[in-house]
Amino acid sequence: MGRIVTLGEIMLRLSTPGYERFMQAESFDVCYGGGEANVAVSLAGFGHEASFVTKLPANEIGDAAVSALRRYGVDTSDIVRGGDRVGIYFLETGASVRPSKVVYDRAHSAIAEAVPSDFDFEKIFEGAAWFHFTGITPAISDNAAEVTKAALIAAKKKGLTVSCDLNFRKKLWSSEKAQKVMTDLMQYVDVCIGNEEDAEKVLGFKPAGTDVTKGDLALAGYEDIFKRMKERFGFRYVVSSLRESISASDNNWSAAIYDGNEFYHSRTYKLHIVDRVGGGDSFAAGLICGLMDGKSGKEALEFAVAASALKHTIPGDFNCVTRNEVLALAGGDGSGRVQR
């Protein structure tokens, strides 16, 4: 099948217990996560050979982050050790009409200060078939953007399929800078993944008639921008998760894909959310898994939506589900009945 390589930042996540606010918390729940790391964990769980590439300090916290990945079967052999710190993010989980909140403490992390010469991408991509990154990594720092571009150039020289989850983060950079950097990187991308905000803020495409805060989705608007994005950048697939936010606790969740010939909208799941962080990453991983398995775009999309629907029920960044569990849900078994 070929190895899948992801590049990005893994962070220490500190979450308030239950639904406590930051001002209430006297302790934090600890786990590790980050966009591309979450994708690698999901793919390893589905039985694919997945490698995660980053830079982490050579200390016990860096060791703990590496161990968190190894626990789930991710290849960490190409992680570079060095730098001063692991990035941190604080999470306050919302409920009902109160949204979740994230506070970053990731400035000057090891990967933010890494340079292209830290990584031997020629070696890293040997025997690989797919490379995945997100818009978060080049947003971390100018250095990280240079590392990302160096990886993309090397990946295309090796003939890898490249996917990108646009993942706009307004706390990391402006829309203007995102468009300047990411538009240049799109020349290397085969599979473009995002949502309505990503398409607008990162690439300048806004679907008409859509307002997710009101629960309004106009699929015709998505089809239009998918066609325009493919025409401009030559993507093989344009894909979007579709989240209708009823509240912080309840969402409708589906997705759409365009392959240059057909626009397809998946089934919709009604979700009661335990933890939505990592939902998009689990979607990207499911899509990559499906396409790597040789599924059609439609089949891969249904697998991805089911995988990410399950992730919303699991605490932490990582999607700890099996391929069979995803297939069962995609096949229509969403009853949630106790299995004995």
MARTIDO-952106 format. One line per field, with one value per residue (C-alpha): x, y, z; residue number from 1; chain; residue in three letters. Coordinates in nm, 4 decimals, always signed. Layout:
N
c1 = c(X | ...)
c2 = c(Y | ...)
c3 = c(Z | ...)
nr = c(NUM | ...)
kette = c(A | ...)
rest = c(ALA | ...)
END
This chain:
340
c1 = c(+0.0000 | +0.2875 | +0.3722 | +0.1910 | +0.4031 | +0.2626 | +0.4520 | +0.3543 | +0.3542 | +0.2477 | +0.1538 | +0.0838 | -0.2906 | -0.4128 | -0.7924 | -1.0167 | -1.1912 | -1.5419 | -1.6997 | -1.5227 | -1.4135 | -1.0491 | -1.1219 | -1.2714 | -1.0073 | -0.7697 | -0.6173 | -0.5905 | -0.6338 | -0.3236 | -0.2865 | -0.0958 | -0.2235 | -0.1946 | -0.3358 | -0.0959 | -0.0126 | -0.3840 | -0.4011 | -0.1053 | -0.2612 | -0.5902 | -0.4168 | -0.2056 | -0.5232 | -0.6758 | -0.3775 | -0.1733 | +0.1974 | +0.2014 | +0.4997 | +0.4939 | +0.7724 | +0.8431 | +1.1092 | +1.0870 | +1.3208 | +1.5470 | +1.3891 | +1.1292 | +0.8325 | +0.9565 | +0.9959 | +0.6388 | +0.5075 | +0.6993 | +0.5709 | +0.2115 | +0.2522 | +0.4328 | +0.1563 | -0.0775 | +0.1653 | +0.2948 | +0.6504 | +0.8502 | +1.1944 | +1.2211 | +1.1380 | +1.4309 | +1.5323 | +1.6404 | +1.5062 | +1.3841 | +1.0175 | +0.7048 | +0.4111 | +0.1118 | -0.2540 | -0.5201 | -0.8753 | -1.1973 | -1.4748 | -1.7986 | -2.1529 | -2.4930 | -2.4776 | -2.1258 | -1.8502 | -1.5235 | -1.2142 | -0.8483 | -0.5509 | -0.2152 | +0.1253 | +0.3356 | +0.5690 | +0.9323 | +0.8480 | +1.1032 | +0.9200 | +0.8530 | +1.2274 | +1.3258 | +1.4898 | +1.4764 | +1.8298 | +1.7095 | +1.5265 | +1.6514 | +1.3337 | +1.4979 | +1.5384 | +1.2105 | +1.0071 | +1.1894 | +0.9247 | +0.6385 | +0.3259 | +0.1420 | +0.2319 | -0.0143 | +0.0165 | -0.2199 | -0.2365 | -0.1539 | +0.2111 | +0.3140 | +0.1121 | +0.3284 | +0.6258 | +0.8090 | +1.0624 | +0.7889 | +0.6508 | +0.9953 | +1.0180 | +0.6742 | +0.7671 | +1.0936 | +0.8968 | +0.6473 | +0.9178 | +1.0841 | +0.7527 | +0.6608 | +1.0087 | +0.9429 | +0.6034 | +0.3960 | +0.0288 | -0.0055 | -0.3058 | -0.3601 | -0.6193 | -0.6358 | -0.7185 | -0.7218 | -0.6300 | -0.6936 | -0.4923 | -0.1817 | -0.1968 | -0.4106 | -0.6176 | -0.3942 | -0.0780 | -0.2513 | -0.3541 | -0.0058 | +0.1685 | -0.0884 | -0.1681 | +0.1969 | +0.1893 | -0.1238 | +0.0837 | +0.2042 | -0.1371 | -0.3488 | -0.6230 | -0.7482 | -0.9535 | -1.1192 | -1.4420 | -1.6244 | -1.4056 | -1.0845 | -1.1787 | -1.2589 | -0.9806 | -0.7001 | -0.7795 | -1.0384 | -1.3350 | -1.6644 | -1.9672 | -2.2796 | -2.5796 | -2.3964 | -2.3980 | -2.2946 | -2.3689 | -2.7345 | -2.7205 | -2.7596 | -2.5792 | -2.6245 | -2.4696 | -2.4874 | -2.2467 | -1.9987 | -2.0211 | -1.9468 | -1.6363 | -1.5119 | -1.5181 | -1.3406 | -1.0763 | -1.0079 | -0.9882 | -0.7401 | -0.5138 | -0.5648 | -0.6593 | -0.7509 | -1.0133 | -1.1682 | -1.3290 | -1.5082 | -1.6460 | -1.9850 | -2.0654 | -2.4038 | -2.3622 | -2.6864 | -2.4941 | -2.1565 | -2.3097 | -2.5043 | -2.4003 | -2.5078 | -2.2050 | -2.1573 | -1.9155 | -1.8895 | -1.6379 | -1.5728 | -1.3491 | -1.3789 | -1.6790 | -1.9237 | -2.0160 | -2.1265 | -2.2758 | -2.2477 | -2.5057 | -2.5561 | -2.4929 | -2.6653 | -2.3960 | -2.4104 | -2.0529 | -1.8125 | -1.4999 | -1.4903 | -1.1162 | -0.9532 | -1.2792 | -1.1420 | -0.8174 | -1.0068 | -1.2040 | -0.8839 | -0.7385 | -1.0526 | -1.0444 | -0.6759 | -0.7392 | -1.0260 | -0.8352 | -0.5235 | -0.7414 | -0.8522 | -1.2061 | -1.3919 | -1.4168 | -1.7745 | -1.6815 | -1.3776 | -1.5938 | -1.8518 | -1.5733 | -1.4235 | -1.7519 | -1.8262 | -1.4750 | -1.4990 | -1.8515 | -1.7131 | -1.4249 | -1.6725 | -1.7658 | -1.4089 | -1.2161 | -0.8717 | -0.7215 | -0.6753 | -0.9478 | -0.9280 | -1.1569 | -1.1058 | -1.1670 | -1.4512 | -1.6234 | -1.6114 | -1.7417 | -2.0275 | -2.1367 | -2.0945 | -2.3078 | -2.5935 | -2.5380 | -2.5521 | -2.7836 | -2.5225 | -2.6632 | -2.4444 | -2.2352 | -2.2269)
c2 = c(+0.0000 | +0.2378 | +0.4432 | +0.7657 | +1.0513 | +1.3449 | +1.6567 | +1.9004 | +1.9834 | +1.7596 | +1.9546 | +1.8957 | +1.9408 | +2.0627 | +2.0397 | +2.1540 | +1.8557 | +1.7905 | +2.1177 | +2.3447 | +2.6910 | +2.7953 | +3.0146 | +2.7174 | +2.4569 | +2.3455 | +2.0746 | +1.9817 | +1.6572 | +1.5798 | +1.4272 | +1.4964 | +1.5920 | +1.8072 | +1.8050 | +1.5837 | +1.3697 | +1.2966 | +1.1891 | +0.9551 | +0.7901 | +0.7314 | +0.5834 | +0.3512 | +0.2383 | +0.1534 | -0.0696 | +0.1631 | +0.2287 | +0.5869 | +0.8072 | +1.1393 | +1.3941 | +1.6860 | +1.8313 | +1.7844 | +1.8778 | +1.6065 | +1.6042 | +1.4051 | +1.6004 | +1.5409 | +1.1732 | +1.1610 | +1.3068 | +1.0466 | +0.7693 | +0.8871 | +0.8303 | +0.4983 | +0.3677 | +0.3801 | +0.2299 | +0.5467 | +0.5350 | +0.8064 | +0.7198 | +1.0419 | +1.2777 | +1.5152 | +1.5881 | +1.9365 | +2.2798 | +2.4113 | +2.3328 | +2.1409 | +2.3575 | +2.3626 | +2.4319 | +2.4777 | +2.3600 | +2.4634 | +2.2352 | +2.4158 | +2.2878 | +2.3864 | +2.7570 | +2.8106 | +2.7421 | +2.5643 | +2.7825 | +2.7204 | +2.9181 | +2.8548 | +2.8583 | +2.7384 | +3.0268 | +2.9196 | +2.5511 | +2.3157 | +2.2783 | +2.6536 | +2.7172 | +2.4211 | +2.4780 | +2.2658 | +2.1354 | +1.9629 | +1.7066 | +1.4628 | +1.4546 | +1.2460 | +0.9694 | +1.0366 | +0.9871 | +0.6733 | +0.4037 | +0.6414 | +0.6806 | +0.9730 | +1.2975 | +1.4931 | +1.8361 | +2.1035 | +2.4810 | +2.4896 | +2.3959 | +2.6848 | +2.9165 | +2.8328 | +3.0380 | +3.1469 | +2.8721 | +2.6097 | +2.7391 | +2.6923 | +2.3398 | +2.2605 | +2.3835 | +2.1875 | +1.8747 | +1.9364 | +1.9813 | +1.6570 | +1.4707 | +1.5660 | +1.4719 | +1.1266 | +1.1090 | +1.1024 | +1.1935 | +1.5066 | +1.6036 | +1.9249 | +2.0116 | +2.3923 | +2.4377 | +2.8170 | +2.9287 | +3.2993 | +3.2927 | +3.1946 | +3.4213 | +3.6586 | +3.5622 | +3.7825 | +3.5978 | +3.2610 | +3.3299 | +3.4480 | +3.1407 | +2.8711 | +2.9765 | +2.9117 | +2.5680 | +2.4563 | +2.3844 | +2.0665 | +1.9455 | +1.6685 | +1.6372 | +1.9596 | +1.9276 | +2.2068 | +2.3636 | +2.6808 | +2.9065 | +2.7464 | +2.7900 | +3.1564 | +3.2601 | +3.0512 | +3.0486 | +3.3242 | +3.1081 | +3.1616 | +2.9341 | +3.1384 | +3.1015 | +2.9257 | +3.0339 | +2.7504 | +2.9552 | +2.9524 | +2.5932 | +2.6946 | +2.4874 | +2.5630 | +2.2712 | +2.4495 | +2.7088 | +2.4377 | +2.2753 | +2.6105 | +2.6854 | +2.3243 | +2.3618 | +2.6970 | +2.5638 | +2.2635 | +2.4843 | +2.7200 | +2.4700 | +2.1441 | +1.9392 | +1.5747 | +1.5961 | +1.8901 | +1.7850 | +1.9644 | +1.8546 | +2.0182 | +2.1087 | +2.2530 | +2.3887 | +2.3616 | +2.4209 | +2.3334 | +1.9995 | +1.9069 | +1.9262 | +1.7817 | +1.6368 | +1.5431 | +1.6093 | +1.6682 | +1.5751 | +1.6797 | +1.4843 | +1.6974 | +1.5080 | +1.4585 | +1.6451 | +1.4103 | +1.4810 | +1.2149 | +1.0979 | +1.3282 | +1.2256 | +1.3930 | +1.4177 | +1.4724 | +1.5801 | +1.4532 | +1.6152 | +1.7770 | +1.8526 | +1.6335 | +1.5798 | +1.7300 | +1.5348 | +1.2081 | +1.3027 | +1.3649 | +1.0352 | +0.8472 | +1.0008 | +0.9158 | +0.5619 | +0.5130 | +0.6453 | +0.4460 | +0.1358 | +0.1925 | +0.3037 | +0.5435 | +0.9064 | +0.8468 | +0.5381 | +0.7092 | +1.0074 | +0.7901 | +0.6121 | +0.9490 | +1.0951 | +0.7858 | +0.7833 | +1.1489 | +1.1084 | +0.8457 | +1.0744 | +1.3288 | +1.0708 | +1.0182 | +1.2405 | +1.3585 | +1.4457 | +1.0910 | +0.8894 | +0.5549 | +0.3529 | +0.0469 | +0.0046 | -0.2400 | +0.0111 | +0.2723 | +0.0270 | -0.0723 | +0.2893 | +0.3671 | +0.0607 | +0.2021 | +0.0665 | +0.3840 | +0.2597 | +0.2787 | -0.0373 | -0.2133 | -0.4859 | -0.8047)
c3 = c(+0.0000 | +0.0672 | +0.3687 | +0.4587 | +0.5965 | +0.7914 | +0.9016 | +1.1748 | +1.5445 | +1.8290 | +2.1397 | +2.5042 | +2.5553 | +2.8946 | +2.9263 | +3.2062 | +3.3702 | +3.2417 | +3.1353 | +3.3835 | +3.2790 | +3.2967 | +3.5981 | +3.7838 | +3.7096 | +3.9831 | +3.7651 | +3.3963 | +3.2081 | +3.0024 | +2.6572 | +2.3360 | +1.9939 | +1.6865 | +1.3340 | +1.1420 | +1.4450 | +1.4856 | +1.1205 | +1.1626 | +1.4705 | +1.2870 | +0.9836 | +1.1971 | +1.3714 | +1.0337 | +0.9538 | +0.7351 | +0.7822 | +0.9071 | +0.9934 | +1.1751 | +1.1247 | +1.3565 | +1.5844 | +1.9607 | +2.2443 | +2.3802 | +2.7243 | +2.9145 | +2.7759 | +2.4244 | +2.5126 | +2.6397 | +2.3143 | +2.1125 | +2.3392 | +2.2901 | +1.9162 | +1.9478 | +2.1698 | +1.8717 | +1.6207 | +1.4535 | +1.3151 | +1.4952 | +1.3588 | +1.1563 | +1.4437 | +1.4947 | +1.8528 | +1.9547 | +2.0423 | +2.3753 | +2.4217 | +2.3286 | +2.2260 | +2.4611 | +2.4116 | +2.6772 | +2.6079 | +2.7793 | +2.6545 | +2.5832 | +2.6201 | +2.4849 | +2.3907 | +2.5354 | +2.2807 | +2.3483 | +2.3785 | +2.2952 | +2.4268 | +2.2581 | +2.4248 | +2.1334 | +2.0461 | +2.0048 | +2.0107 | +1.8599 | +1.5279 | +1.5081 | +1.5119 | +1.2934 | +0.9535 | +0.6361 | +0.6894 | +1.0090 | +0.7939 | +0.5299 | +0.3228 | +0.0521 | +0.3089 | +0.4885 | +0.1691 | +0.0595 | +0.0036 | +0.0882 | -0.1257 | +0.0375 | +0.2158 | +0.4296 | +0.5904 | +0.7166 | +0.6989 | +1.0689 | +1.0182 | +0.7880 | +1.0147 | +1.3172 | +1.1943 | +0.8813 | +0.9535 | +0.9663 | +0.6358 | +0.4786 | +0.6202 | +0.4774 | +0.1304 | +0.1348 | +0.2261 | -0.0547 | -0.3167 | -0.2050 | -0.1936 | -0.5505 | -0.6749 | -0.5283 | -0.6990 | -0.3785 | -0.3672 | -0.1507 | +0.0582 | +0.2506 | +0.5124 | +0.4873 | +0.8598 | +0.9001 | +1.2534 | +1.3099 | +1.6339 | +1.4338 | +1.1284 | +0.9254 | +0.6244 | +0.4098 | +0.5087 | +0.4893 | +0.1297 | +0.0344 | +0.1762 | +0.1076 | -0.2494 | -0.3331 | -0.1661 | -0.3527 | -0.6661 | -0.4936 | -0.3673 | -0.5213 | -0.2577 | -0.0982 | +0.2214 | +0.4160 | +0.5314 | +0.4367 | +0.6559 | +0.5309 | +0.1657 | +0.2213 | +0.4586 | +0.3049 | -0.0666 | -0.1108 | -0.2150 | -0.0297 | -0.0849 | -0.1493 | +0.0804 | +0.3641 | +0.7289 | +0.9598 | +1.2714 | +1.1628 | +1.0421 | +0.6780 | +0.4129 | +0.0444 | -0.1422 | -0.4765 | -0.3376 | -0.2427 | -0.5842 | -0.7457 | -0.5391 | -0.5705 | -0.9479 | -0.9315 | -0.6916 | -0.9138 | -1.2207 | -1.0565 | -0.8790 | -1.0669 | -0.7603 | -0.8182 | -0.5428 | -0.3586 | -0.0312 | +0.2509 | +0.5823 | +0.6461 | +1.0043 | +1.0956 | +1.4476 | +1.6385 | +1.9619 | +2.1153 | +2.2137 | +1.9009 | +1.5368 | +1.2059 | +1.0290 | +0.6649 | +0.3776 | +0.0046 | -0.2643 | -0.6231 | -0.8611 | -1.1712 | -1.2983 | -1.0131 | -0.6946 | -0.4166 | -0.0736 | +0.1980 | +0.4482 | +0.7480 | +1.1086 | +1.4024 | +1.6683 | +2.0426 | +2.1050 | +2.3687 | +2.2172 | +1.8738 | +1.8743 | +1.6127 | +1.4260 | +1.1066 | +1.1385 | +1.1754 | +0.8640 | +0.6670 | +0.7869 | +0.6876 | +0.3415 | +0.2945 | +0.4180 | +0.1763 | -0.1240 | -0.0312 | -0.0086 | -0.3678 | -0.2845 | -0.5112 | -0.4028 | -0.2845 | -0.0817 | +0.0689 | +0.1673 | +0.3441 | +0.5336 | +0.6313 | +0.7557 | +0.9623 | +1.1115 | +1.2098 | +1.3452 | +1.5841 | +1.6841 | +1.8200 | +2.0842 | +2.2112 | +2.4561 | +2.3487 | +2.0115 | +1.8831 | +1.7097 | +1.8901 | +1.6636 | +1.4478 | +1.0777 | +1.1540 | +1.3823 | +1.1068 | +0.8477 | +1.0785 | +1.1231 | +0.7535 | +0.6855 | +0.8898 | +1.2425 | +1.4481 | +1.7194 | +1.9936 | +2.1533 | +2.4078 | +2.2438 | +2.4501)
nr = c(1 | 2 | 3 | 4 | 5 | 6 | 7 | 8 | 9 | 10 | 11 | 12 | 13 | 14 | 15 | 16 | 17 | 18 | 19 | 20 | 21 | 22 | 23 | 24 | 25 | 26 | 27 | 28 | 29 | 30 | 31 | 32 | 33 | 34 | 35 | 36 | 37 | 38 | 39 | 40 | 41 | 42 | 43 | 44 | 45 | 46 | 47 | 48 | 49 | 50 | 51 | 52 | 53 | 54 | 55 | 56 | 57 | 58 | 59 | 60 | 61 | 62 | 63 | 64 | 65 | 66 | 67 | 68 | 69 | 70 | 71 | 72 | 73 | 74 | 75 | 76 | 77 | 78 | 79 | 80 | 81 | 82 | 83 | 84 | 85 | 86 | 87 | 88 | 89 | 90 | 91 | 92 | 93 | 94 | 95 | 96 | 97 | 98 | 99 | 100 | 101 | 102 | 103 | 104 | 105 | 106 | 107 | 108 | 109 | 110 | 111 | 112 | 113 | 114 | 115 | 116 | 117 | 118 | 119 | 120 | 121 | 122 | 123 | 124 | 125 | 126 | 127 | 128 | 129 | 130 | 131 | 132 | 133 | 134 | 135 | 136 | 137 | 138 | 139 | 140 | 141 | 142 | 143 | 144 | 145 | 146 | 147 | 148 | 149 | 150 | 151 | 152 | 153 | 154 | 155 | 156 | 157 | 158 | 159 | 160 | 161 | 162 | 163 | 164 | 165 | 166 | 167 | 168 | 169 | 170 | 171 | 172 | 173 | 174 | 175 | 176 | 177 | 178 | 179 | 180 | 181 | 182 | 183 | 184 | 185 | 186 | 187 | 188 | 189 | 190 | 191 | 192 | 193 | 194 | 195 | 196 | 197 | 198 | 199 | 200 | 201 | 202 | 203 | 204 | 205 | 206 | 207 | 208 | 209 | 210 | 211 | 212 | 213 | 214 | 215 | 216 | 217 | 218 | 219 | 220 | 221 | 222 | 223 | 224 | 225 | 226 | 227 | 228 | 229 | 230 | 231 | 232 | 233 | 234 | 235 | 236 | 237 | 238 | 239 | 240 | 241 | 242 | 243 | 244 | 245 | 246 | 247 | 248 | 249 | 250 | 251 | 252 | 253 | 254 | 255 | 256 | 257 | 258 | 259 | 260 | 261 | 262 | 263 | 264 | 265 | 266 | 267 | 268 | 269 | 270 | 271 | 272 | 273 | 274 | 275 | 276 | 277 | 278 | 279 | 280 | 281 | 282 | 283 | 284 | 285 | 286 | 287 | 288 | 289 | 290 | 291 | 292 | 293 | 294 | 295 | 296 | 297 | 298 | 299 | 300 | 301 | 302 | 303 | 304 | 305 | 306 | 307 | 308 | 309 | 310 | 311 | 312 | 313 | 314 | 315 | 316 | 317 | 318 | 319 | 320 | 321 | 322 | 323 | 324 | 325 | 326 | 327 | 328 | 329 | 330 | 331 | 332 | 333 | 334 | 335 | 336 | 337 | 338 | 339 | 340)
kette = c(A | A | A | A | A | A | A | A | A | A | A | A | A | A | A | A | A | A | A | A | A | A | A | A | A | A | A | A | A | A | A | A | A | A | A | A | A | A | A | A | A | A | A | A | A | A | A | A | A | A | A | A | A | A | A | A | A | A | A | A | A | A | A | A | A | A | A | A | A | A | A | A | A | A | A | A | A | A | A | A | A | A | A | A | A | A | A | A | A | A | A | A | A | A | A | A | A | A | A | A | A | A | A | A | A | A | A | A | A | A | A | A | A | A | A | A | A | A | A | A | A | A | A | A | A | A | A | A | A | A | A | A | A | A | A | A | A | A | A | A | A | A | A | A | A | A | A | A | A | A | A | A | A | A | A | A | A | A | A | A | A | A | A | A | A | A | A | A | A | A | A | A | A | A | A | A | A | A | A | A | A | A | A | A | A | A | A | A | A | A | A | A | A | A | A | A | A | A | A | A | A | A | A | A | A | A | A | A | A | A | A | A | A | A | A | A | A | A | A | A | A | A | A | A | A | A | A | A | A | A | A | A | A | A | A | A | A | A | A | A | A | A | A | A | A | A | A | A | A | A | A | A | A | A | A | A | A | A | A | A | A | A | A | A | A | A | A | A | A | A | A | A | A | A | A | A | A | A | A | A | A | A | A | A | A | A | A | A | A | A | A | A | A | A | A | A | A | A | A | A | A | A | A | A | A | A | A | A | A | A | A | A | A | A | A | A | A | A | A | A | A | A | A | A | A | A | A | A | A | A | A | A | A | A | A | A | A | A | A | A)
rest = c(MET | GLY | ARG | ILE | VAL | THR | LEU | GLY | GLU | ILE | MET | LEU | ARG | LEU | SER | THR | PRO | GLY | TYR | GLU | ARG | PHE | MET | GLN | ALA | GLU | SER | PHE | ASP | VAL | CYS | TYR | GLY | GLY | GLY | GLU | ALA | ASN | VAL | ALA | VAL | SER | LEU | ALA | GLY | PHE | GLY | HIS | GLU | ALA | SER | PHE | VAL | THR | LYS | LEU | PRO | ALA | ASN | GLU | ILE | GLY | ASP | ALA | ALA | VAL | SER | ALA | LEU | ARG | ARG | TYR | GLY | VAL | ASP | THR | SER | ASP | ILE | VAL | ARG | GLY | GLY | ASP | ARG | VAL | GLY | ILE | TYR | PHE | LEU | GLU | THR | GLY | ALA | SER | VAL | ARG | PRO | SER | LYS | VAL | VAL | TYR | ASP | ARG | ALA | HIS | SER | ALA | ILE | ALA | GLU | ALA | VAL | PRO | SER | ASP | PHE | ASP | PHE | GLU | LYS | ILE | PHE | GLU | GLY | ALA | ALA | TRP | PHE | HIS | PHE | THR | GLY | ILE | THR | PRO | ALA | ILE | SER | ASP | ASN | ALA | ALA | GLU | VAL | THR | LYS | ALA | ALA | LEU | ILE | ALA | ALA | LYS | LYS | LYS | GLY | LEU | THR | VAL | SER | CYS | ASP | LEU | ASN | PHE | ARG | LYS | LYS | LEU | TRP | SER | SER | GLU | LYS | ALA | GLN | LYS | VAL | MET | THR | ASP | LEU | MET | GLN | TYR | VAL | ASP | VAL | CYS | ILE | GLY | ASN | GLU | GLU | ASP | ALA | GLU | LYS | VAL | LEU | GLY | PHE | LYS | PRO | ALA | GLY | THR | ASP | VAL | THR | LYS | GLY | ASP | LEU | ALA | LEU | ALA | GLY | TYR | GLU | ASP | ILE | PHE | LYS | ARG | MET | LYS | GLU | ARG | PHE | GLY | PHE | ARG | TYR | VAL | VAL | SER | SER | LEU | ARG | GLU | SER | ILE | SER | ALA | SER | ASP | ASN | ASN | TRP | SER | ALA | ALA | ILE | TYR | ASP | GLY | ASN | GLU | PHE | TYR | HIS | SER | ARG | THR | TYR | LYS | LEU | HIS | ILE | VAL | ASP | ARG | VAL | GLY | GLY | GLY | ASP | SER | PHE | ALA | ALA | GLY | LEU | ILE | CYS | GLY | LEU | MET | ASP | GLY | LYS | SER | GLY | LYS | GLU | ALA | LEU | GLU | PHE | ALA | VAL | ALA | ALA | SER | ALA | LEU | LYS | HIS | THR | ILE | PRO | GLY | ASP | PHE | ASN | CYS | VAL | THR | ARG | ASN | GLU | VAL | LEU | ALA | LEU | ALA | GLY | GLY | ASP | GLY | SER | GLY | ARG | VAL | GLN | ARG)
END
